[in-house]
Amino acid sequence: MLLVATLWPALLVGLILGGLVGALTGLPSSRPTRAIALILAALTIGLGGLAVSGLVAGSPDFWIEAAALILAAYLVGCMAGGVTALRRANLPGDSVER
């Protein structure tokens, strides 16, 4: 909890930046972009597992935990922004083709 209390500005920036990127680019639609999204999700899970396992101690552990949390916030923002872009594109009466 102390880590989240310390890093909340970075988490908020990651969430907002991810939301903007997701809204501008949408959800992954091609095979390479889906592969990259899965790699990023696996990296987040791997970093989280490394942080929870306690194999790394001290300052490097803090950086691994911070990276896992910020990357997770960014990816959640990307998903939310992508879903928002998808819903906006499917609104009835939207004459702009995407």
N, C-alpha and C positions, 0 to 999 in steps of 0.2 A: 504494500500500500504506500510505503514511503517512496518507492520508485515512481509510482504513478503521480504522487503528490509533487515530486521533484520535476518530473518530465512532462507535466500536463501541457505546457506551451508547445513543446515539440510534437506531442501526440495530436493536439488540436491542429497544428499546421499540417501535419501529415494527413489527417482526415480531410481537411479542407482542400489541400492540394490534390489528394486522390479523387475527391469529388469533382473538382474542376477538370482534371484529366479524364476521368470517366465520362463526364457529361460532354466533353468535346470530342472524344474518340469513340465512345460507345463500348459495348461489350465485344470481347474478342470474337471474330467471325471466321477467320481463316485458320487453317491447321497450324501454321507457325505461331500465330499470336496466341492460340489456345495452349500450345506447348510452352510458350514463355510464361503464360499465366500459371500453368501448373508447376513450372520450375520455381517461380516466385513463391507460390503457396507451399511447396515442399521445403524451400529454403527457410520460410518463416517457421514451419513446424520443426525443422531441424535445429534452428537457432533456439526456439523455445525449449526443445528437448535438451539441448546442451546446457541451457541456463538452469533448468530444473534439476538436471542430473548432479550438478555440483562438481563436475570434473575440472572446471576452471575456477580459480579463486582470485579474489582481490579485484584490482582495477579492470583487468580484461573481462571478468565476469560481469561487471557493471555495464561495460560496453556491449557485450553480447546480449544481455537482457534488454538494454535500451534499443539496440538494433531490432531485436525481435518484436518489441512493443510498437516501435514507430513503423516498421514495415507492415505489421498487422493492421495498424490504424490506416495506413496509406491504402492497403489492399481493400479494406472495408469501404473506404471512401471511393475507390475506383469502382467497386461493385455497385454502390449506391448511385453514383453518378451515371454509370452505364445503364442501370435499370431506369433511371429518370429519363435519360436520352431516348431509350427504347419506347417508353410510355409516351413521351412527347411526340415521337415520330409516328406513333399509331393513333394519335388523336383524330377523331372525325372532323372533316372540314379543313384539315391541314393540306394546303395546296402545294407546299414546297416538297419536291421529291428529293430523297436522300440516297 
